[in-house]
Amino acid sequence: MLFRQLFDPATSTWTYLLADTDAREAVLIDPVREQAERDATILEELGLRLVSTLETHVHADHVTGAWVLKQKLGSAIAYPATSGVNGADRLLDEGDVVRFGRYALEVRLTPGHTDGCATYVLDDQTKAFTGDALLIHGSGRTDFQQGDARRLYRSVRDQIFSLPDETELYPGHDYKGRTVTTVAEEKRFNPRLGMGNTEDQFVAIMAKLDLAYPRFIDRALPANLNLGREAGDVDVQPAERDLFATLPRSPSGVLHAPPAWVAENCGRFRLVDVRETYEWNGDLGHIEGAELVPLGTLGQEAAKWDPAAPVVLVCRSSGRSDRAAHALERAGFTRVASMVGGMLAWRREDRREACL
């Protein structure tokens, strides 16, 4: 798994990039609007497709980059179901799973800093992303935005401190240059939530904090309740967005379309199966709506097609479809992709969709 920790110095916000480098699928946790161009460039350079942005809560200290990234890359926007946002593509509840390639993040609701806080736990429990619920040797404030010290105490104890002691914890912010902590370290050294403090002691500690009014809240809160969309922002319609711009390139330079992407976008491109007839009729079968054009006849048939029209190529495991994509690009086709993993991946994911 690829993992990157990205920083916004203006707001001391951590953004986390996680990706399956084989499937070329990625997620971003807590992106920052002013850093959206940086994040998009990193994804492009690494050849990754952004599946989704995930928010740990409705932020009061920065505007999320979720809406901007959706416009640029077509990524889905996911928020905790209790956050109160408008128009998210997915609302996440306790126990839900967000998949990217063969990896997944488990959703654990951790309210207290706000009503809509969530912690995302990697499926092997080696990493958890705690947002503002638990900071390194600290915690999020509880004096505004539905804050509740008792709920926060219970959330951290039940949902985060219940993870293995060696689980690495990655917070939404750090103001002292620290990057990571562990469950064991926070249980032992966190002066608010660790060190054997009781719930009443934590409530008393939080009540005595004299914190300044968040300097970005008047801009950030209304924008983040609207997915990071601000005044003057205009949605790019899906038909206007370059469908293939969201796809990563393989090391050999071919655009790679994951089976899930092919299923999601069926009907928006020509789907061409370059296997032989006996394979088309064999055990793996074929995708309904695809057309059979064996690799040896592809050049002759493609000469009849519009080179500006989008084409996705399929074979058994993507070796031949990669070669076919190269051949079509050399012939002047401008929007060509190969379905990564081929029919083996399609059947492995138990897909039954027709591509019509």
N, C-alpha and C positions, 0 to 999 in steps of 0.2 A: 504493500500500500504506500502510495505517495502521501506525504504530510508536509504542509508548509504553514508556518506561523507568520502572519503579516501584521504590520503595525501602522496605525494612524497617529502620528505624533501630536496633532492638534487636539485630539480628544483622548489620547492614551488608550485607544480601543484596539483589541486584538481581533483579527479576522483569521479564520482557520480554513485552509483548503485541504480536503481529503479526496483521494482519487484511486480508482482501480486502474493501474497502468496497462492492464491487458484489455479490459473492456473500453478503456479511454473515457470512463464516466467519472464525473467529479461533483462534489457539493461544496458550497461555501457557507460557513457559519458566521453570522453577524458582519456582512459586508458594509462598508462605509461609502456613502454616495461620492464623496470627493476622491475616493480611491478606486472607483469603478473602472476607469480606463486602465489603471495598473493591473487590476485583477483580470480584466479581459485579455490584456497582453500576455500575462503569465499563462493563462489557459491556452491561448493560441500557440505560444512558444513551446509548451509542453505537449501540444497535440491532444488536448482534452476537451470533451463536451460537457458543459455545465448542465447537470440534470436539474438541480434545484438550489435555491438559496434558503437557508434556515435561520430563523430569528430565535434567540433565546427569550426575548420579551419585547415589549414596545419600549424602545429606548427614549430617554429624555436628554441624552448628552450628545447625540449625533443623529443625522438622517441616514437611514439605511440605504444601501446601494441596490436593494432588491429590484425596485421598479426599473432603474436605469439598465441593469444587467438583463432583465427580461426583454427590454426593448432591443438591446444590442444582440443578445444571444438566444432569446427564446426560452430561457430557463423558467421553471415553475417557481412560485413564491409560496413558502410554507411558514406558518406561524402556529404557536400554541392555540388550541381551540378556545381557551379562556381569555385570550388577549383582547378581544373586542374590535379587531381590525375589520376593514371593509374590503371584500373582493379577493382574498387570498385564494390561490389555486388549490391549496390543501390546508385544512385545519387539523392540527395534530393533537391527539388525545393520549392519555396514559396508556403505555404499552404499545403504541403504534410503532411502526418500523419504517425508516427511510432507507431505501436501498440505492447503492451506486456500484454497478458491477456485481462482484461477488461479496461485497462488504455491506454492512448495514449499521445504522444508528438506531438505538432504542430510545424512545421518548419517555422521560420521567418528569412529571409535572412537579415543579418546586416553587409554589407561590409563597409570597411573603414580602419580597422586595416590591413586586407588583402582583396583581391577580393572575397575570398571564405569563408567568415564568416557567421555563422548561430547561432541563438538563439533558444533553444528548450523550448517550453512552455507547461507545463502540462495541460491536457484537462480541468481541472476546474480552471485554471489560478491562482492557489495558489503558484506555483513555476515556475521559469524560469531560464534557464542555459545559461549564457551570454558569455561564453568563454572569449576572450580577448577584445571583443567590449566594455564592461562596467565592470570595476573592482570596488571594494569597495572604494568609494571616489577617483576614478581614471578612467583611460581608457587605452586601448592598445595603443602602439606607432604607429605612422603613417609615419615614415621616411624611411621605406624599405618594400620590399615584397608587392608591389602595394598599399602601404598605401596612404590614401587620407583623410585629416582631415575634409573636407566638407562632404564627403560621410559618414564618421563615425558620425558626428554630426547629420545628418539627419536620419541615421539608428537608433541611440539611441532614438532620439526624436519621430520618427514615429512608431518604432516597439517595443521599450521597455518601454519608458515613457507613451505610450498609454495604457499599462496594468493598472489594478486597483492599487491604491496606496498601498494596503496591500500585493500585490504580493511579495513573497520572491524571491530575486535574488541571484543566486549562480555563482560566477565568476570562470574563468579558473585558476586563481592564486590569492594568497594573500601573501604578504611579511611581514605582521605585526601581524600574528596570528589571523586575523579575519575570520569568517566563513560564514557570511550571512548578507545581507542588504535587504532593501525594495525599491520599486519604490519611495515611499514618501520620504524616507531618502536620496536617491540619488538626487532627484529633489531639495531638500533643502540644502544638504551639499556637494555634489560633486563639488570640486573647478574648475573642467574643464568643465563639461557638465551640471551642475545644477546651483543653485544660480542665476538664471535669465540670465546667460551668453548668448550672441548672437552667431550666427555662426561665425562672424568675430572675436569675442573675443576668441572663442575656437581655431580657426585657428592660431591666434597670439600666444596663449599659447603653442600650439604644436610646432610652429616654433622655439620657444625659448628653447625647451628642448635640452639638450646636453647629449644624452644617449650613453652608451658604446655599442660597437659592440656585438651582442648576442654571448655568449661564446660557445653555442652548435650548432649554425646555420649550420656550415659546415658539421657536421654529420647529424643533424636532418632534414634539409630541403630536401636533396635528398632521404633520407629514407622515410620520410613521404609522399612525392610525389609518392612513391611506396608502400603505405599502411603500412609502418613500416618494410618492408623487407630490410635487409642489405646484404652486400657481404657475400657469403657463405651460406645464408639461402636457404633451399630446401623445396619446397612445399610438404606437405603430400597429396597424392592422396586420394580422398574421399573413394575409395575402400579399402584403407589401414587403414583408420581411423575407430576405433570401433564405429559403429553407435550408440550403446546403451550408450556409454560413455557420451553423451551429455544430457542424461535424468536425471531428479532429482528423488530422492526417496521420497515416501510418509512417513508420520510419522510412519506407520506400517512397512516400509521397502521395499515396492513394487516400482519398477521402474514405473513411471507415464509418459505416452506418450500423449501429447496434441493432439487433433484432427488435428490441422494444421501440426504437425510433421508427423502424420500418413499419411495424404494426400500427403505431400511432399516426403515421402520416400516409398510410395506404390511400391510393387514389390521387396523390399529388405528384406522381412521377410514373414513368414507364418501368415496370419491374421485369427484368429479363433473366431467365435461368439459362446459364451457359453449359449445363451438364449434357450428357448424352441421353437419348430417348429411354434406354433401359434404366437409367438412374431416375429420370423423371417419373417412371412407372414403378420404381423399386420401393424398398422398405421405408426410406425416408419420405417418399411421396414428393409433393410439390405444393407451393402456396397457390391457392385458388386466386386467379386473376393475373398470375405471372404468365409470361409467354416463353416458350421453349425456343432458344436459338443456340444450338451447340457452338462451342467456342470456334471450331473450325469454319463455321459459316458466318460468324459474327460480322466480319468486315464487309461481306457481300450484302447482308441484310441491313447493316447500319447505314450503308450508303443511301438508303431510301428514307432515313429518318431525319428529323430536324435537329441539327447539332446544338441548337440553343435549348432544346427541351430537356428536362431533367430525366436521368436514367439511374436506376439502382440495379446492380448486377448480383446474381446469386449463384453459388455452386455448392459443392458438398461441404467444404471447410474454409472457403474464401481464398484459396491459392489461385485457382483459375479465374475467379471473379476479380481478383487484384490485377492479374495480367490483362484481363479484358478491359478493366478500367484504364490502365495505361494505354492500351491500344486505341480506345475511343478518344482519349485526350490527345493522342498524337494525330488522330484523324480530325481534330478540331472541335470535339464535343467539350462544352464548357462547364457542364454540371453533371458530373458522373461520380458515383460512389459504389463501393463494394460492401455487401452486408458481411460484417465481421463474424467469423465462425460458421458462416454458411448454414445449410439445412441442419447440420449437426447441432448448432447452437439454437436454431429455431425449435427443433424438437426437444432439446434438453430443457429449454425454458417452457416446454409444454404449450406452445402457442398453437392456436387453432384458427386464428383470424384469416379471413379471405382478404386479399389486397385488391379491392375493387374501387 
